[in-house]
């Protein structure tokens, strides 16, 4: 999804994409991150990177002179959150007075959702098991932003109270990339946080279901929910293309590129 949506978006904007495989670059192993940043800045107008360590992205930004877009790190997934906000806008036409409930791991997706909701003025409740909450620094950052927009950012370990009355219910896989060895143990811990039809029934009657994909039906979400009438996951996936084109047009092409 990340590579295809970006490559298609780059083509549609009239630019030329160059795909670099992580194994071929061996960034930080074969060549230092500062050197990679400085060399690629001589060739490229912009770079989208999908990596694990947030620190690697920050090093690229520190030493590169090109635009750098975070396609995903262990800490954040901002392009996904932009696509999610677009999906909510398409369904409700507003952010104020709406509430998103995220159920599951307090991971990079949860972090970016908290920040995005806070900045657009939409309430968000995050329900996670104790010990799996979002990073406290990110929570504090989101709550500070929420004070400026009138939004609320709450974290709880009670999925039912969190979902009650929500306009959108969102979940993600329980074992993110790099956590595959922990999958069985995490499945037991997160079982009470599965998004079932029963849990969805507690949300508002008009509530929509969201998932960033890939999804494991029968684990974090019931098939009847993700494949049911409330699901908007494929609209959400499509919006990766549109949201990322907006980011690239505004950063690389300047404001006039969207006109």
ABEGO torsion letter per residue (X at the ends): XAAAAAAAAAAAAGBBBBBBBAAAAGBGAABBAAAAAAAAAAABABBBBBBABAAAAAAAAAABABBBBBAEBAABBAAAAAAAAAAAAAAAGBABGBBBBBBEBBBAAAAAAAAAAAAAGBBBBBBBBBGABBBAAAAAAAAAAAAAAGBBBBBBABAAAAABGBABBBBBBABBBGAAAAAAAAAAAAAAABBBAAAAAABBAABBBBBAOBBBBGBABBAAAAABAABAAAAAAAAAAAAAAAAAAAAAAEAAAAX
